[in-house]
Amino acid sequence: MQVSYRVPEVIVHETYIAFADIQLPEDVNAQGLCSDNVSRLLLDWGNKTFQVNLTFTRKDPDDESKNSTWSLAAIAISYDLSNTDVFKASTLDDIVTVERQHLSLFTTQVGNTYKCDSDVIVQVGSNERGVSVTFHDVRLAAFGVTSTEFPAGVELCSAADHASRHEEILVPLIVACCLSLVVVIIVIAYVISRKVQEAREQSEYRQMP
């Protein structure tokens, strides 16, 4: 995943956005919390520099002839900016928490395994202070698991998951482009205004007796 964070620039008294690329380590601490309709996967590593909470929910259909399904419904991530081994440009001691709810990713029939070799990217939080999470080589089973092995029934990536992946990439990109365009327009307007003002002042100066 890629974490974005603001860094103050002392010379011009402004801030810029820095990025840290984080890989999930092999020694990650993992624990689960399960109930009939909600399951949570809790991950933390780096002395709790990073904490990730994945929430899966079960949905029972209105039509009794259809099977219940589960999906990834929410992601919450906390990261500690005081760890300068990871956030090399950081000068803050903040613990930042970002979350995204109302998701419906990896929808799978209860009792089956979800499998996807393609990347699925989810933006959690803002572009300025958030996390871009990349799920790669996904294999999940959240409900209906009766042993330590993944269920034999496998459901592969759906078109909806691919659509979600492209949406997650395009929406932040479109927002960033729009913001950049607004900044450019403001700068151009300011330059034109200054030129007009200077020309007016010079004209008034020449007309003075």
Secondary structure in CASP SS format (residue, H / E / C, confidence):
PFRMAT SS
TARGET T0000
AUTHOR 0000-0000-0000
METHOD secondary structure of the structure
MODEL  1
M C 1.00
Q E 1.00
V E 1.00
S E 1.00
Y E 1.00
R E 1.00
V E 1.00
P E 1.00
E E 1.00
V C 1.00
I C 1.00
V C 1.00
H C 1.00
E E 1.00
T E 1.00
Y E 1.00
I E 1.00
A E 1.00
F E 1.00
A E 1.00
D E 1.00
I C 1.00
Q C 1.00
L C 1.00
P C 1.00
E C 1.00
D C 1.00
V C 1.00
N E 1.00
A E 1.00
Q E 1.00
G E 1.00
L E 1.00
C E 1.00
S C 1.00
D C 1.00
N C 1.00
V E 1.00
S E 1.00
R E 1.00
L E 1.00
L E 1.00
L E 1.00
D E 1.00
W E 1.00
G C 1.00
N C 1.00
K C 1.00
T C 1.00
F E 1.00
Q E 1.00
V E 1.00
N E 1.00
L E 1.00
T E 1.00
F E 1.00
T E 1.00
R E 1.00
K E 1.00
D C 1.00
P C 1.00
D C 1.00
D C 1.00
E C 1.00
S C 1.00
K C 1.00
N C 1.00
S C 1.00
T E 1.00
W E 1.00
S E 1.00
L E 1.00
A E 1.00
A E 1.00
I E 1.00
A E 1.00
I E 1.00
S E 1.00
Y E 1.00
D E 1.00
L C 1.00
S C 1.00
N C 1.00
T C 1.00
D C 1.00
V C 1.00
F C 1.00
K C 1.00
A C 1.00
S C 1.00
T C 1.00
L C 1.00
D C 1.00
D C 1.00
I E 1.00
V E 1.00
T E 1.00
V E 1.00
E E 1.00
R E 1.00
Q C 1.00
H C 1.00
L C 1.00
S C 1.00
L E 1.00
F E 1.00
T E 1.00
T E 1.00
Q E 1.00
V C 1.00
G C 1.00
N C 1.00
T E 1.00
Y E 1.00
K E 1.00
C E 1.00
D C 1.00
S C 1.00
D C 1.00
V E 1.00
I E 1.00
V E 1.00
Q E 1.00
V E 1.00
G E 1.00
S C 1.00
N C 1.00
E C 1.00
R C 1.00
G E 1.00
V E 1.00
S E 1.00
V E 1.00
T E 1.00
F E 1.00
H C 1.00
D C 1.00
V E 1.00
R E 1.00
L E 1.00
A C 1.00
A C 1.00
F C 1.00
G C 1.00
V C 1.00
T C 1.00
S C 1.00
T C 1.00
E C 1.00
F C 1.00
P C 1.00
A C 1.00
G C 1.00
V E 1.00
E E 1.00
L E 1.00
C C 1.00
S C 1.00
A H 1.00
A H 1.00
D H 1.00
H H 1.00
A H 1.00
S H 1.00
R H 1.00
H H 1.00
E H 1.00
E H 1.00
I H 1.00
L H 1.00
V H 1.00
P H 1.00
L H 1.00
I H 1.00
V H 1.00
A H 1.00
C H 1.00
C H 1.00
L H 1.00
S H 1.00
L H 1.00
V H 1.00
V H 1.00
V H 1.00
I H 1.00
I H 1.00
V H 1.00
I H 1.00
A H 1.00
Y H 1.00
V H 1.00
I H 1.00
S H 1.00
R H 1.00
K H 1.00
V H 1.00
Q H 1.00
E H 1.00
A H 1.00
R H 1.00
E H 1.00
Q H 1.00
S H 1.00
E H 1.00
Y H 1.00
R H 1.00
Q H 1.00
M C 1.00
P C 1.00
END
